[in-house]
Amino acid sequence: MIKKYGIYLGLGCLAVAAGCSNPSDKASIAAPSAVESPKVLAPFRYHKTIEVAPGQSYDVLSWGRGSQTVGAFEILRSDSAAMKYTTTTGDLEGSIKDVLNADMDTDGNPEIFIHTQASDSTNAAKVFAFEYNNDKARELDFPRLTRSQRKGYRGNDNFFVKDGNLMREFDVFDETDSLAKKPIQKRLIQYTLSGNSLSADQVSKDSTLKEKPTTTAVAEKPKSESSSSNTRARKSSSRRSSSSSVKKKSSRSRESSRKRRRHRN
């Protein structure tokens, strides 16, 4: 009998303990821990993989020790089907913001664009462009902004691919806004590739260029013609005046001659 009561007492204590336990503790124990995404380890600062075809990928990395503004970049091309692996490198000032790929001239050879940004206050963009023909890389000369395209430019560009072409968008500021606080519009540049040459054309209308008001010109007579007319008029008037004076003198002379003849008679 004592053993029976002891069993019941033990079961009751377990039930009370279970009822008093915190449900949130169970939930916290049962919840799986979040898996952190892998980080780029030193000396690397940036890494992005672009796959242009099955088994063909491009790994773009930046790296360097001792400085966060100066370093180098590299493009690791992997062709697992052909078992070919090549590396393209270059010097880097600033940081990589993004990497894009396209086939702008539709020749089947991919272009890789590395968008970097200066680390100074200008935040200006610089783009490294490469076109790959199998395992051979050819660097393309990326055009700089023209004088009109740079008007009001303060950096912080946004690059993207649209309809197979590389696009560049950035805010435009008034020239008096030295701190770049209030943009007045966005400017859009479109890049096209023909042969080995990249060209840039402005897509959006530039409202910072003030149109000059058109004026209707009024035709005026040349001064030389007017002066010549005035001279001729003065000469003609002078001739008329001189002729009138001569006539008056002649009339007076004839009248005086008549008077002298009468007196003699």
C-alpha positions in Angstrom: 0.0 0.0 0.0 2.8 2.4 0.8 4.6 1.6 -2.4 1.3 2.3 -4.3 0.9 5.7 -2.7 4.6 6.5 -3.4 4.2 5.7 -7.1 1.1 8.0 -7.3 3.1 10.8 -5.5 6.0 10.5 -7.9 3.7 10.7 -11.0 2.0 13.8 -9.5 5.3 15.6 -9.0 6.3 14.9 -12.6 2.9 16.3 -13.8 3.3 19.5 -11.7 6.9 20.0 -13.0 5.8 19.5 -16.6 2.9 22.0 -16.1 5.2 24.6 -14.5 7.8 24.5 -17.3 8.1 27.5 -19.6 6.7 26.9 -23.1 9.1 29.5 -24.5 12.0 27.4 -23.3 10.7 24.5 -25.4 10.3 26.7 -28.4 13.8 28.1 -28.0 15.3 24.7 -27.8 13.3 23.4 -30.8 14.1 26.4 -33.1 17.0 25.7 -35.5 19.9 28.1 -35.4 20.2 30.5 -38.4 23.1 29.7 -40.7 25.3 32.7 -41.5 26.3 33.4 -45.1 30.0 32.8 -45.7 32.1 35.9 -45.4 35.0 37.0 -47.6 38.2 36.3 -45.6 41.2 38.5 -45.6 43.0 39.6 -47.7 39.9 39.5 -50.0 37.4 42.3 -49.8 34.8 41.5 -52.5 33.6 38.3 -54.3 30.9 37.8 -56.8 30.3 34.8 -59.1 28.6 35.3 -62.6 27.6 32.2 -64.5 27.2 32.9 -68.3 26.6 29.3 -69.3 26.4 25.9 -67.7 29.9 25.1 -66.5 31.3 28.5 -67.5 31.6 31.1 -64.7 33.5 34.2 -63.7 34.6 34.8 -60.1 35.4 38.5 -59.5 37.4 39.3 -56.4 39.2 42.3 -54.9 42.0 41.9 -52.4 44.9 43.7 -50.7 46.4 44.0 -47.2 47.4 47.2 -45.3 44.9 49.5 -47.1 41.2 49.6 -47.7 41.4 52.0 -50.7 44.3 50.6 -52.7 44.5 47.0 -53.9 43.9 44.8 -56.9 41.1 42.9 -58.6 41.1 39.6 -60.4 38.7 37.7 -62.7 38.9 33.9 -62.4 37.3 32.3 -65.5 36.3 28.6 -65.1 35.3 26.4 -68.0 34.7 23.0 -66.4 33.5 21.5 -69.7 36.7 22.3 -71.5 38.8 22.1 -68.3 40.3 25.6 -68.9 41.0 28.1 -66.2 42.4 31.6 -66.7 43.0 34.7 -64.6 42.8 38.4 -65.4 44.1 40.9 -63.0 44.4 44.7 -62.6 45.2 47.5 -60.1 42.3 48.9 -58.1 41.8 52.3 -56.4 38.6 52.5 -54.3 36.2 49.7 -53.9 34.1 47.4 -56.1 30.4 48.2 -56.0 29.0 45.7 -58.4 29.9 43.4 -61.3 27.6 43.0 -64.4 27.7 41.0 -67.6 26.1 41.4 -71.0 26.5 40.5 -74.6 26.0 44.0 -76.1 27.1 43.2 -79.6 25.3 39.8 -79.6 28.4 38.0 -80.9 28.3 35.3 -78.3 31.3 36.6 -76.3 30.3 37.9 -72.9 31.4 41.3 -71.5 32.3 41.7 -67.8 31.9 45.1 -66.3 33.5 45.9 -62.9 31.9 49.0 -61.3 34.3 50.7 -58.8 33.8 53.8 -56.8 36.4 56.3 -55.6 37.0 56.4 -51.8 37.3 60.2 -51.7 34.5 62.8 -51.5 33.8 62.7 -55.2 32.3 59.2 -55.1 33.1 59.0 -58.8 32.7 55.8 -60.7 35.3 54.0 -62.7 34.4 50.9 -64.8 36.8 48.1 -66.0 35.3 46.4 -69.1 36.5 43.1 -70.6 35.2 41.0 -73.5 36.0 37.3 -73.4 36.5 35.2 -76.5 36.7 31.7 -75.0 39.7 31.9 -72.6 41.1 35.1 -74.0 40.3 38.5 -72.4 40.4 41.8 -74.2 40.1 45.0 -72.2 37.7 47.7 -73.6 38.3 51.4 -73.3 35.4 52.6 -71.2 34.4 56.2 -72.3 34.5 59.0 -69.8 31.6 61.4 -69.3 31.6 64.4 -71.7 31.6 67.9 -70.4 27.8 68.2 -70.8 27.2 64.8 -69.2 29.4 65.7 -66.2 27.5 68.9 -65.5 26.0 68.6 -62.0 27.6 65.1 -61.5 28.3 64.1 -57.9 29.0 60.4 -58.2 27.1 57.5 -56.5 26.2 56.0 -59.9 23.9 53.1 -60.5 24.7 50.7 -63.3 22.3 48.0 -64.7 21.7 46.1 -67.9 18.5 46.8 -69.9 17.6 45.3 -73.3 21.1 44.0 -73.6 22.8 47.4 -73.1 24.7 48.8 -70.1 22.8 51.7 -68.5 24.2 54.3 -66.1 22.0 56.5 -63.9 23.0 59.2 -61.4 21.6 62.2 -59.6 22.2 65.7 -61.0 22.7 68.6 -58.7 22.7 72.4 -59.2 26.2 73.9 -59.5 25.6 76.0 -56.4 24.8 72.9 -54.3 28.3 72.1 -53.3 27.2 69.6 -50.6 25.0 67.7 -53.0 21.9 67.9 -50.7 19.1 68.2 -53.2 19.2 66.6 -56.6 17.3 68.4 -59.4 16.9 65.4 -61.7 18.3 62.0 -62.7 20.5 61.5 -65.8 20.5 58.3 -67.8 23.4 57.2 -70.0 23.2 54.3 -72.4 26.4 52.4 -73.6 26.6 50.5 -76.8 29.3 48.3 -78.2 30.3 48.2 -81.9 33.4 46.3 -82.9 36.0 47.1 -80.3 34.6 50.5 -79.3 32.2 51.5 -76.5 30.1 54.6 -77.0 27.9 56.6 -74.5 24.7 58.5 -75.4 22.5 60.5 -73.0 19.0 59.1 -72.9 17.2 61.6 -70.6 16.8 65.3 -71.4 19.2 67.5 -69.6 17.1 70.1 -67.9 20.2 71.8 -66.4 21.0 73.2 -69.8 18.9 76.4 -70.1 17.5 77.1 -73.5 18.3 80.5 -74.9 15.2 82.5 -75.9 14.7 82.9 -79.6 14.6 86.5 -80.9 13.3 87.7 -84.2 15.9 89.8 -86.0 14.7 93.1 -87.5 16.3 93.9 -90.8 18.0 97.3 -90.9 19.5 99.3 -93.7 23.3 99.2 -93.8 24.8 102.3 -92.3 26.9 102.9 -95.4 23.8 103.0 -97.6 22.0 105.4 -95.3 25.0 107.6 -95.1 25.4 107.6 -98.8 21.7 108.5 -99.2 22.1 111.4 -96.8 25.2 112.6 -98.6 23.4 112.6 -102.0 20.5 114.5 -100.5 22.8 117.1 -99.0 24.6 117.6 -102.3 21.3 117.8 -104.2 20.0 120.5 -101.8 23.3 122.3 -102.0 23.1 122.3 -105.8 19.5 123.6 -105.7 20.5 126.4 -103.3 23.5 127.4 -105.4 21.4 127.5 -108.6 18.7 129.6 -106.8 21.4 132.0 -105.6 22.9 132.3 -109.1 19.5 133.0 -110.6 18.8 135.8 -108.0 22.2 137.4 -108.7 21.6 137.3 -112.5 18.1 138.8 -112.0 19.5 141.7 -109.9 22.3 142.3 -112.4 19.8 142.6 -115.3 17.6 145.0 -113.3 20.6 147.2 -112.5 21.6 147.3 -116.1 18.1 148.5 -117.2 18.1 151.3 -114.6 21.5 152.6 -115.9 20.3 152.7 -119.5 17.1 154.7 -118.5 19.2 157.2 -116.6 21.5 157.8 -119.6 18.5 158.4 -121.9 
